[in-house]
Amino acid sequence: MSALFFSLIGCAAQAQTARLPKSVDVPSHQPMSLTEVFLDDTPGEIWLRLRFVAPEIARESGTVPHHVAAQDMEHLCAHVALPMVAQSEVVPQRIAISLSDRVVDFGARDVRATQYFETYRPENGACVWEGL
């Protein structure tokens, strides 16, 4: 997988721990940090995974319900992930956007965390929701 990762454009690698630029605004206007970007071929095809921390989705103290966060994830796919794909030599079969109210290691289980995941298929310059 490391060869796949390095073939993704350098800006994606640098974006792993970057704060989202002010020009990227999600529909809910909640604060959000991009914490990880990587390519994953474990599902048997190449998936681009973008992981965000979004404290406002927290079950106990959050103000953003799932149906609103789902709109944010679609927006992130279209306005963050697709531009990365357009500048990359690798075309993923799927784009996975995940939101968590706190940092959680990929694949780790944290019962305290609120996490949402959506999967999209990049098609004709758009994100097509997979509804998995």
Steps between C-alpha positions, in 0.01 A plus 500: 500500500789742557568520126138597447524764769804665347341511157226721641585863445722658762234744617292210629791372705565846640131541576503210746529726801403833347205707606243536224552824310249774579374479142362153569176534688270211577122550488465474880780757556640275771874519571686213341862379477640267237705246696592233247506437126606167356441244230383157611499192278386263777138489374630344174493829311652841558315718748595859583429555869463845652457514876377811679449598862167676546435561872146625437376148414559378859202311643507675835600857419478535122267722304519328158272196447583219257275621217682836502844338529409283198464819293841612627657169393354529151636854481846384616502230235414747225713795616800339672536140377414546132752784454767271652402226258507742205860591582609142563629224275289250694127474443334327795195282452350634822537804724431451870432805713495453875415739780580439863442722800856423618820353358469122467770287340393346169336163564497552877186471705406774744152461647511858631548645152223604266602404147327530163616343174382544143630344182482652153590395148678769300315516169504771231643758740241433769470298819235229469386384844544126546261468793689210654 
